[in-house]
Amino acid sequence: MTKIAITGSNGLVGSRIIELLKKDFTFIPFTQKDFDITDPSQTKKLIDKTDFDLMIHLAAYTNVAGAETNREACYKINVDGTRNIFNAVQDKEKKFIFISTDFVFDGKQPPYDEDSSPNPPGIYADSKYQAEKVVKNKAMIVRIA
Ligand SMILES: NC(=O)c1ccc[n+]([C@@H]2O[C@H](COP(=O)([O-])OP(=O)(O)OC[C@H]3O[C@@H](n4cnc5c(N)ncnc54)[C@H](OP(=O)(O)O)[C@@H]3O)[C@@H](O)[C@H]2O)c1
């Protein structure tokens, strides 16, 4: 069975993905207790010793309103954290799926497709778009709503 490592596994989306797909895949769930994605060495250490086929990266700072006043924490977790985990996964030459958001678009001129230009309407949305740029063309980016 394909082994899927998953960050943010106890979050809203991660816990549901595991619940729905656990019969078809072996999940290796990671929470912040296992490692903090903002710590590059902790992140690399854990990823190095984990056996998996692909990584789904969900862990994020997700408080949209809070991000406006906690800007630094939001970018640190969403952009630096994504870079840390992506680098560690790339070193192992494993596949990477980055979960982004439809919120990278401002909603003013729908419909949107993969080639539409993002215009993130706030700090959280911008941090997710900046994180997309870290993995762009080297990983799968999925913008969920
Ligand atoms: N929910 C939505 O409607 C929605 C829509 C569009 C996109 N998304 C995207 O989908 C993903 C999951 O969203 P969600 O709603 O499931 O979020 P959530 O419930 O807030 O869960 C976020 C997860 O991130 C983990 N996390 C936060 N900071 C961390 C850190 N420094 N190190 C390690 N783990 C950390 C948390 O772990 P702990 O609980 O262990 O702290 C938590 O499990 C996010 O990337 C989000 O941008 C969600």
Ligand as a Chemical Component Dictionary entry (heavy atoms), coordinates in Angstrom:
data_LIG
# 
_chem_comp.id                   LIG 
_chem_comp.type                 NON-POLYMER 
_chem_comp.pdbx_formal_charge   0 
_chem_comp.three_letter_code    LIG 
# 
loop_
_chem_comp_atom.comp_id 
_chem_comp_atom.atom_id 
_chem_comp_atom.alt_atom_id 
_chem_comp_atom.type_symbol 
_chem_comp_atom.charge 
_chem_comp_atom.model_Cartn_x 
_chem_comp_atom.model_Cartn_y 
_chem_comp_atom.model_Cartn_z 
_chem_comp_atom.pdbx_ordinal 
LIG N1  N1  N 0  -10.421 24.299 6.209  1  
LIG C1  C1  C 0  -10.632 24.955 5.080  2  
LIG O1  O1  O 0  -11.756 25.384 4.776  3  
LIG C2  C2  C 0  -9.493  25.178 4.109  4  
LIG C3  C3  C 0  -9.763  25.828 2.882  5  
LIG C4  C4  C 0  -8.713  26.034 1.990  6  
LIG C5  C5  C 0  -7.434  25.577 2.279  7  
LIG N2  N2  N 1  -7.181  24.974 3.480  8  
LIG C6  C6  C 0  -5.808  24.526 3.751  9  
LIG O2  O2  O 0  -5.857  23.164 4.170  10 
LIG C7  C7  C 0  -4.858  22.927 5.140  11 
LIG C8  C8  C 0  -5.499  22.336 6.398  12 
LIG O3  O3  O 0  -6.451  23.250 6.910  13 
LIG P1  P1  P 0  -7.336  22.904 8.209  14 
LIG O4  O4  O 0  -8.580  23.668 8.097  15 
LIG O5  O5  O -1 -7.367  21.418 8.403  16 
LIG O6  O6  O 0  -6.437  23.583 9.335  17 
LIG P2  P2  P 0  -6.437  23.358 10.914 18 
LIG O7  O7  O 0  -7.622  22.571 11.342 19 
LIG O8  O8  O 0  -6.195  24.704 11.519 20 
LIG O9  O9  O 0  -5.156  22.466 11.114 21 
LIG C9  C9  C 0  -3.883  23.011 10.892 22 
LIG C10 C10 C 0  -2.857  22.008 11.363 23 
LIG O10 O10 O 0  -1.570  22.599 11.226 24 
LIG C11 C11 C 0  -0.777  22.142 12.295 25 
LIG N3  N3  N 0  0.282   23.116 12.577 26 
LIG C12 C12 C 0  0.152   24.449 12.771 27 
LIG N4  N4  N 0  1.345   24.992 13.036 28 
LIG C13 C13 C 0  2.263   23.981 12.983 29 
LIG C14 C14 C 0  3.661   23.912 13.165 30 
LIG N5  N5  N 0  4.390   25.007 13.450 31 
LIG N6  N6  N 0  4.273   22.701 13.041 32 
LIG C15 C15 C 0  3.560   21.590 12.772 33 
LIG N7  N7  N 0  2.228   21.587 12.577 34 
LIG C16 C16 C 0  1.582   22.774 12.689 35 
LIG C17 C17 C 0  -1.724  22.034 13.479 36 
LIG O11 O11 O 0  -1.188  21.026 14.318 37 
LIG P3  P3  P 0  -1.511  20.961 15.885 38 
LIG O12 O12 O 0  -2.991  20.837 15.988 39 
LIG O13 O13 O 0  -0.767  19.757 16.318 40 
LIG O14 O14 O 0  -0.999  22.258 16.441 41 
LIG C18 C18 C 0  -3.042  21.615 12.817 42 
LIG O15 O15 O 0  -3.193  20.207 12.832 43 
LIG C19 C19 C 0  -4.148  24.263 5.392  44 
LIG O16 O16 O 0  -2.946  24.265 4.652  45 
LIG C20 C20 C 0  -5.121  25.309 4.861  46 
LIG O17 O17 O 0  -4.436  26.442 4.382  47 
LIG C21 C21 C 0  -8.192  24.757 4.394  48 
# 
loop_
_chem_comp_bond.comp_id 
_chem_comp_bond.atom_id_1 
_chem_comp_bond.atom_id_2 
_chem_comp_bond.value_order 
_chem_comp_bond.pdbx_ordinal 
LIG N1  C1  SING 1  
LIG C1  O1  DOUB 2  
LIG C1  C2  SING 3  
LIG C2  C3  SING 4  
LIG C2  C21 DOUB 5  
LIG C3  C4  DOUB 6  
LIG C4  C5  SING 7  
LIG C5  N2  DOUB 8  
LIG N2  C6  SING 9  
LIG N2  C21 SING 10 
LIG C6  O2  SING 11 
LIG C6  C20 SING 12 
LIG O2  C7  SING 13 
LIG C7  C8  SING 14 
LIG C7  C19 SING 15 
LIG C8  O3  SING 16 
LIG O3  P1  SING 17 
LIG P1  O4  DOUB 18 
LIG P1  O5  SING 19 
LIG P1  O6  SING 20 
LIG O6  P2  SING 21 
LIG P2  O7  DOUB 22 
LIG P2  O8  SING 23 
LIG P2  O9  SING 24 
LIG O9  C9  SING 25 
LIG C9  C10 SING 26 
LIG C10 O10 SING 27 
LIG C10 C18 SING 28 
LIG O10 C11 SING 29 
LIG C11 N3  SING 30 
LIG C11 C17 SING 31 
LIG N3  C12 SING 32 
LIG N3  C16 SING 33 
LIG C12 N4  DOUB 34 
LIG N4  C13 SING 35 
LIG C13 C14 SING 36 
LIG C13 C16 DOUB 37 
LIG C14 N5  SING 38 
LIG C14 N6  DOUB 39 
LIG N6  C15 SING 40 
LIG C15 N7  DOUB 41 
LIG N7  C16 SING 42 
LIG C17 O11 SING 43 
LIG C17 C18 SING 44 
LIG O11 P3  SING 45 
LIG P3  O12 DOUB 46 
LIG P3  O13 SING 47 
LIG P3  O14 SING 48 
LIG C18 O15 SING 49 
LIG C19 O16 SING 50 
LIG C19 C20 SING 51 
LIG C20 O17 SING 52 
# 
